[in-house]
Amino acid sequence: MAELSFFAGTMDCGKSTLALQMDHNHRARGQVGIIFTRLDRSGEAVLSSRLGLETPAVEVAQDRDLWDTVVAQLTAGGRVDYLICDEAQFYTPEQVEQLARIVDELDIEVFAFGITSDFRTELFPGSRRLIELADRTQVLQVSALCWCGRRATHNARVVDGVMVVEGEQVVVGDTADPTHESEVEYEVLCRRHHMRRMNSRAAQAAALSADVLPFDLDACPVPPPA
């Protein structure tokens, strides 16, 4: 029986690498699949990993109906044994429901990969719906690390070197804001340093300050609400 599986984790924990490996394993057994992705770091219609591997993919625009895409390939005489769905946190809840329908009515395996929560520690709508509907949710075992060496559990948005906790939910990293020409990056942090808004650049600056003792980096206060 086919299942809807959700592989979740922070950035840098190997989600896209696992997606590429899973696609390779299935193709090596003679199966045929479709790879979906949305807003990949390497551009449109490509699934890439931070290790430098990549493969063409179908871009999931907000108006794409995944059910119709799969059915169209089947009715044209094509074959679909499985789906690889990367960056699934960016899918709409309706698209996640379409994936569940593909599993239930077409008996096609669906493997979804994504980040659960955003830089504000709030669940992405697509991830929330996957958690609600998936037959199984698996947290990846490859641990990303915070700058302090602890296991990273949260994603942080850094604008011009400063961690922010407000703004639009979806902003692709390593880009410039067309209005303010700001450098937007993402970093993984442990909960302690995410709550204290202490990203690696801020920690480095504090460590160089004569007013900050080494243990103060670990005990930095939680910023007051904005």
Secondary structure, 3 states (H helix, E strand, C coil): CCCEEEEECCCCCCHHHHHHHHHHHHHHCCCCEEEEECCECCECCEEECCCCCEEECEECCCCCCHHHHHHHHHHCCCCCCEEEECCHHHCCHHHHHHHHHHHHHHCCEEEEEECCECCCCCECHHHHHHHHHCCEEEECCCCCECCCCCECCEEEEEECCEEECCCCCCCCCCEECCCCCCEEEEEEECHHHHHCCCCHHHHHHHHCCCCCCHHHHCCCCCCCCC
